[in-house]
Amino acid sequence: MAGNPPPPPPVVPERTLGDYGQRNNGELANLGFQPRNHVSFDIKNSVLSTLKENQYSGAETQCPNLHLEHFYEA
């Protein structure tokens, strides 16, 4: 039996992206990205409302520099 080739490795089923979020024994197998040092920011309501009102669309008629200049003034 010296001339027999080794047996092939076992076939591993191909996993899809959805498989990584499946529950495993009642618990989520993947909790997503968990940063080591959690950082939180306190954003003022005036800044949030300015961002919502003056959004940059990227249209050819809209100048990004003028948009930023207006945003810095707010």
DSSP file (Angstrom, degrees, kcal/mol; ACC not computed):
  #  RESIDUE AA STRUCTURE BP1 BP2  ACC     N-H-->O    O-->H-N    N-H-->O    O-->H-N    TCO  KAPPA ALPHA  PHI   PSI    X-CA   Y-CA   Z-CA
    1    1 A M    >         0   0    0      0, 0.0     3,-0.9     0, 0.0     0, 0.0   0.000 360.0 360.0 360.0  17.8    0.0    0.0    0.0
    2    2 A A  T 3   +     0   0    0      1,-0.2     0, 0.0     0, 0.0     0, 0.0   0.732 360.0  56.4 -73.0 -21.4    3.0    2.3   -0.4
    3    3 A G  T 3  S+     0   0    0      2,-0.1    -1,-0.2     0, 0.0     0, 0.0   0.450  79.4 110.0 -92.0  -0.2    1.7    3.5   -3.7
    4    4 A N    <   -     0   0    0     -3,-0.9     0, 0.0     1,-0.1     0, 0.0  -0.585  68.0-126.9 -78.1 133.5   -1.7    4.8   -2.6
    5    5 A P        -     0   0    0      0, 0.0    -1,-0.1     0, 0.0    -2,-0.1  -0.399  35.2 -93.0 -72.9 156.9   -2.2    8.6   -2.5
    6    6 A P        -     0   0    0      0, 0.0     0, 0.0     0, 0.0     0, 0.0  -0.319  50.4 -93.5 -66.3 153.7   -3.4   10.1    0.7
    7    7 A P        -     0   0    0      0, 0.0    -3,-0.0     0, 0.0     0, 0.0  -0.338  47.6 -99.1 -66.6 150.5   -7.1   10.6    1.0
    8    8 A P        -     0   0    0      0, 0.0     3,-0.1     0, 0.0     0, 0.0  -0.315  44.8 -96.4 -67.2 153.5   -8.5   14.0   -0.1
    9    9 A P        -     0   0    0      0, 0.0     3,-0.0     0, 0.0     0, 0.0  -0.305  51.5 -87.0 -66.4 155.7   -9.2   16.6    2.7
   10   10 A P        -     0   0    0      0, 0.0     2,-0.5     0, 0.0     0, 0.0  -0.316  45.7-107.7 -64.1 147.5  -12.8   16.8    3.9
   11   11 A V        -     0   0    0     -3,-0.1     0, 0.0     1,-0.0     0, 0.0  -0.650  29.3-151.2 -80.0 123.1  -15.0   19.1    1.9
   12   12 A V        -     0   0    0     -2,-0.5     3,-0.0    -3,-0.0     2,-0.0  -0.831  23.0-116.1 -94.6 127.4  -15.8   22.3    3.9
   13   13 A P        -     0   0    0      0, 0.0     2,-0.3     0, 0.0    -1,-0.0  -0.370  32.4-109.9 -64.6 140.7  -19.2   23.8    3.0
   14   14 A E        -     0   0    0     -2,-0.0     2,-0.3     1,-0.0     0, 0.0  -0.544  33.5-143.9 -72.8 129.6  -18.9   27.2    1.4
   15   15 A R        -     0   0    0     -2,-0.3     2,-0.2    -3,-0.0    -1,-0.0  -0.731   7.2-149.6 -97.3 143.7  -20.2   30.0    3.7
   16   16 A T    >>  -     0   0    0     -2,-0.3     3,-0.9     1,-0.1     4,-0.6  -0.569  33.5-101.2-101.0 171.6  -22.1   33.0    2.6
   17   17 A L  G >4 S+     0   0    0      1,-0.3     3,-1.0    -2,-0.2     4,-0.3   0.858 121.6  58.2 -61.5 -35.4  -22.0   36.5    4.2
   18   18 A G  G >4 S+     0   0    0      1,-0.2     3,-1.0     2,-0.2    -1,-0.3   0.759  93.7  67.3 -66.9 -24.1  -25.4   35.8    5.8
   19   19 A D  G X4 S+     0   0    0     -3,-0.9     3,-1.0     1,-0.2    -1,-0.2   0.790  90.3  63.5 -66.3 -26.8  -24.0   32.7    7.6
   20   20 A Y  G << S+     0   0    0     -3,-1.0    -1,-0.2    -4,-0.6    -2,-0.2   0.673 103.4  47.3 -75.3 -15.3  -21.8   34.9    9.7
   21   21 A G  G <  S+     0   0    0     -3,-1.0    -1,-0.2    -4,-0.3    -2,-0.2   0.335  86.1 118.7-104.4   6.2  -24.7   36.6   11.4
   22   22 A Q  S <  S-     0   0    0     -3,-1.0     7,-1.5    -4,-0.2     8,-0.2  -0.345  72.5-100.2 -73.0 153.1  -26.7   33.4   12.2
   23   23 A R  E     -A   28   0A   0      5,-0.2     2,-0.5     6,-0.1     5,-0.2  -0.478  30.8-158.7 -72.9 143.1  -27.5   32.4   15.7
   24   24 A N  E >  S-A   27   0A   0      3,-4.1     3,-1.4    -2,-0.2    -1,-0.0  -0.942  73.9 -23.8-127.4 107.2  -25.3   29.8   17.3
   25   25 A N  T 3  S-     0   0    0     -2,-0.5    -1,-0.1     1,-0.3     3,-0.1   0.876 128.0 -48.8  57.4  40.8  -26.9   27.9   20.2
   26   26 A G  T 3  S+     0   0    0      1,-0.2     2,-0.3     0, 0.0    -1,-0.3   0.361 124.6  93.1  85.3  -6.5  -29.2   30.8   20.9
   27   27 A E  E <  S-A   24   0A   0     -3,-1.4    -3,-4.1    -5,-0.0     2,-0.3  -0.879  85.0-100.9-118.7 152.2  -26.5   33.5   20.8
   28   28 A L  E     -A   23   0A   0     -2,-0.3    -5,-0.2    -5,-0.2     3,-0.1  -0.536  23.4-152.7 -69.9 131.3  -25.3   35.6   17.9
   29   29 A A  S    S+     0   0    0     -7,-1.5     2,-0.5    -2,-0.3    -1,-0.2   0.826  84.7  37.3 -73.2 -31.1  -22.1   34.2   16.5
   30   30 A N        -     0   0    0     -8,-0.2    -1,-0.2   -10,-0.1     3,-0.1  -0.977  57.7-174.2-127.2 120.3  -21.0   37.5   15.2
   31   31 A L        -     0   0    0     -2,-0.5    -1,-0.1     1,-0.3     2,-0.1   0.322  45.6-123.4 -93.1   8.0  -21.6   40.7   17.2
   32   32 A G        -     0   0    0      2,-0.1     2,-0.5     0, 0.0    -1,-0.3  -0.327  61.3 -14.6  81.7-167.5  -20.2   42.9   14.4
   33   33 A F        -     0   0    0     -3,-0.1    -3,-0.0    -2,-0.1     0, 0.0  -0.582  61.5-173.7 -74.5 122.9  -17.4   45.4   14.8
   34   34 A Q        -     0   0    0     -2,-0.5    -2,-0.1     4,-0.0    -1,-0.0  -0.911  16.3-143.6-118.8 100.8  -16.7   46.1   18.4
   35   35 A P        -     0   0    0      0, 0.0     3,-0.2     0, 0.0    -2,-0.0  -0.330   7.6-138.2 -65.5 146.5  -14.1   48.8   18.8
   36   36 A R  S    S+     0   0    0      1,-0.3     2,-0.7     2,-0.0     0, 0.0   0.924  95.6  38.6 -71.0 -45.1  -11.6   48.4   21.7
   37   37 A N  S    S-     0   0    0      2,-0.0    -1,-0.3    -3,-0.0     2,-0.2  -0.875  85.6-147.9-110.9 100.1  -11.7   52.0   22.8
   38   38 A H        -     0   0    0     -2,-0.7     2,-0.4    -3,-0.2    -2,-0.0  -0.480  14.9-169.2 -70.9 131.1  -15.2   53.3   22.5
   39   39 A V        -     0   0    0     -2,-0.2     2,-0.4     2,-0.0    -2,-0.0  -0.978   1.6-168.0-122.5 133.5  -15.4   57.0   21.7
   40   40 A S        -     0   0    0     -2,-0.4     2,-0.4     2,-0.0    -2,-0.0  -0.928   5.7-152.5-122.2 149.8  -18.6   59.1   21.8
   41   41 A F        -     0   0    0     -2,-0.4     2,-0.7     2,-0.0    -2,-0.0  -0.921   9.8-144.1-120.6 143.9  -19.2   62.5   20.5
   42   42 A D        -     0   0    0     -2,-0.4     2,-0.5     2,-0.0    -2,-0.0  -0.916  22.7-168.9-106.5 106.4  -21.7   65.2   21.7
   43   43 A I        -     0   0    0     -2,-0.7    -2,-0.0     1,-0.0     2,-0.0  -0.842  20.8-123.0-101.2 128.0  -23.0   67.0   18.6
   44   44 A K     >  -     0   0    0     -2,-0.5     4,-1.9     1,-0.1     3,-0.4  -0.318  15.8-123.1 -68.7 149.8  -25.0   70.2   19.2
   45   45 A N  H  > S+     0   0    0      1,-0.2     4,-2.6     2,-0.2     5,-0.2   0.827 110.7  59.6 -62.2 -32.8  -28.5   70.4   17.7
   46   46 A S  H  > S+     0   0    0      1,-0.2     4,-1.9     2,-0.2    -1,-0.2   0.886 105.9  47.8 -65.4 -37.1  -27.5   73.5   15.8
   47   47 A V  H  > S+     0   0    0     -3,-0.4     4,-2.2     2,-0.2    -2,-0.2   0.912 111.9  50.0 -68.4 -41.8  -24.8   71.6   13.9
   48   48 A L  H  X S+     0   0    0     -4,-1.9     4,-2.0     1,-0.2    -2,-0.2   0.913 111.1  48.1 -63.0 -42.8  -27.2   68.8   13.1
   49   49 A S  H  X S+     0   0    0     -4,-2.6     4,-2.3     1,-0.2    -1,-0.2   0.881 110.7  51.9 -67.5 -35.9  -29.9   71.1   11.8
   50   50 A T  H  X S+     0   0    0     -4,-1.9     4,-2.3    -5,-0.2    -1,-0.2   0.901 109.2  50.4 -65.0 -40.2  -27.3   72.9    9.7
   51   51 A L  H  < S+     0   0    0     -4,-2.2    -2,-0.2     1,-0.2    -1,-0.2   0.893 112.9  46.1 -64.0 -39.2  -26.1   69.6    8.2
   52   52 A K  H  < S+     0   0    0     -4,-2.0     3,-0.5     1,-0.2    -2,-0.2   0.883 116.5  43.8 -71.3 -38.3  -29.7   68.6    7.4
   53   53 A E  H  < S+     0   0    0     -4,-2.3     2,-0.6     1,-0.2    -2,-0.2   0.883 117.2  42.0 -76.4 -39.2  -30.7   72.0    5.8
   54   54 A N  S  < S+     0   0    0     -4,-2.3    -1,-0.2    -5,-0.2     2,-0.2  -0.515  76.1 166.2-112.3  63.5  -27.6   72.6    3.7
   55   55 A Q        -     0   0    0     -2,-0.6     2,-0.5    -3,-0.5    -3,-0.1  -0.549  35.9-126.1 -81.5 143.4  -26.7   69.3    2.2
   56   56 A Y        -     0   0    0     -2,-0.2    -1,-0.1     1,-0.1    -2,-0.0  -0.784  22.3-174.0 -89.0 123.9  -24.2   69.1   -0.7
   57   57 A S        -     0   0    0     -2,-0.5    -1,-0.1     2,-0.1    -2,-0.0   0.689  33.6-127.4 -93.5 -20.1  -25.7   67.3   -3.7
   58   58 A G        +     0   0    0      1,-0.2    -2,-0.1     2,-0.0     5,-0.0   0.605  51.6 157.6  82.9  11.2  -22.6   67.2   -5.9
   59   59 A A    >   -     0   0    0      1,-0.1     3,-1.4     4,-0.0    -1,-0.2  -0.291  54.6-116.4 -67.2 156.0  -24.5   68.7   -8.8
   60   60 A E  T 3  S+     0   0    0      1,-0.3    -1,-0.1     3,-0.1    -2,-0.0   0.787 115.6  55.8 -64.3 -26.6  -22.4   70.5  -11.5
   61   61 A T  T 3  S+     0   0    0      2,-0.1     2,-0.5     1,-0.0    -1,-0.3   0.561  94.0  81.8 -82.6  -7.6  -24.1   73.8  -10.7
   62   62 A Q  S <  S-     0   0    0     -3,-1.4     3,-0.1     4,-0.0    -6,-0.0  -0.876  71.9-145.4-105.5 124.1  -23.1   73.6   -7.0
   63   63 A C     >  -     0   0    0     -2,-0.5     4,-2.0     1,-0.1     5,-0.1  -0.752   1.8-152.5 -88.2 123.2  -19.6   74.6   -6.1
   64   64 A P  H  > S+     0   0    0      0, 0.0     4,-2.3     0, 0.0     5,-0.2   0.854  95.1  54.3 -65.0 -33.1  -18.1   72.5   -3.2
   65   65 A N  H  > S+     0   0    0      2,-0.2     4,-2.3     1,-0.2     5,-0.1   0.912 109.3  46.5 -67.8 -41.4  -15.9   75.4   -2.1
   66   66 A L  H  > S+     0   0    0      2,-0.2     4,-2.4     1,-0.2    -1,-0.2   0.878 111.0  53.8 -66.3 -36.3  -18.8   77.8   -1.7
   67   67 A H  H  X S+     0   0    0     -4,-2.0     4,-2.2     2,-0.2    -2,-0.2   0.935 110.8  45.1 -62.7 -45.8  -20.8   75.2    0.1
   68   68 A L  H  X S+     0   0    0     -4,-2.3     4,-2.7     2,-0.2    -2,-0.2   0.881 110.7  54.2 -66.0 -37.4  -17.9   74.7    2.6
   69   69 A E  H  X S+     0   0    0     -4,-2.3     4,-1.3     1,-0.2    -1,-0.2   0.919 110.4  46.3 -62.1 -42.6  -17.5   78.4    3.0
   70   70 A H  H  X S+     0   0    0     -4,-2.4     4,-1.0     1,-0.2    -2,-0.2   0.883 112.3  51.4 -65.8 -37.9  -21.2   78.7    3.8
   71   71 A F  H  < S+     0   0    0     -4,-2.2     3,-0.4     1,-0.2    -2,-0.2   0.897 107.0  52.5 -66.9 -40.3  -21.0   75.8    6.2
   72   72 A Y  H  < S+     0   0    0     -4,-2.7    -1,-0.2     1,-0.2    -2,-0.2   0.820 106.4  54.8 -65.7 -29.7  -18.0   77.3    8.1
   73   73 A E  H  <        0   0    0     -4,-1.3    -1,-0.2     1,-0.2    -2,-0.2   0.788 360.0 360.0 -73.0 -27.0  -20.0   80.6    8.6
   74   74 A A     <        0   0    0     -4,-1.0    -1,-0.2    -3,-0.4    -2,-0.2   0.481 360.0 360.0 -71.6 360.0  -22.9   78.8   10.2
